[in-house]
Amino acid sequence: MNTTPTERIFISYKRKDKERVFAIKNKIENATGEKCWIDLDGIESSEAFRKVIINAIKQCEIFLFMYSKNHTHIDTDSDWTMREIDYATRQKKRVVIVKLDNVEYFDEFDFAYGHKQYVNADDCNMMEHLFTDIRSWLQEEQKTKPQAVIKQDKKNAPSTPEQEKIKVLDKVMAATKDIDGKKVAKGAAIAAGVAAGVIIAPIGTAIVGGAVGAKKLLDKYKQKNKKA
């Protein structure tokens, strides 16, 4: 039993119909390329089973109810398949009833679900239409499903060209020193500024003009970036 359901098609069925239902499941999977969620173990008294069923129905987009003569004399209050279709309806899932035989709905089922779309499993044309509908429904759901918004970590966000220039200019100014009251940039810092295209100066041991120009550019870029 799948404990972390991801399937978009859920199949609800009576255990007595297992062989017929699994044949239909295989046809659906082959025709649509989608895996179906279907209970294999049937441990209905298990609390873990209940949670798996709940999660599988919540995860699915299409709920297929395999109706047969084995539903005719069920106790609607305790029958597990009835709980499943009730829950799927409350979860606003797309419910389709697949009639495995020609038996009519019993009254309570007809009252609650007689309006739901249904197909006869013995009708090849109806089943082909169901396969086509399933593919279409799943495509529609994929288009309308809201895309996850990825929040970018500001610390790791890529810098803009202007921000990169500010970083270089900061390094230039940090590498300056006072000589006779004037700011003089060290050669390595000037070289970095020239390489980044933020200042124009010869690469030397020190240059007053380069440092002063860097200061002006730094103020300019920081002011511009602040406004942006």
Secondary structure, 3 states (H helix, E strand, C coil): CCCCCCCCEEEECCHHHHHHHHHHHHHHHHHHCCCEEECCCCCCCCHHHHHHHHHHHHHCCEEEEEECHHHCCCCCCCCHHHHHHHHHHHCCCEEEEEECCCCCCCHHHHHHHCCCEEEECCCHHHHHHHHHHHHHHHHHHHHHCCCCCCCCCHHHCCCCHHHHHHHHHHHHHHCEEEECCEEEEEHHHHHHHHHHCCCCCCCCCEEHHHHHHHHHHHHHHHHHHHHC
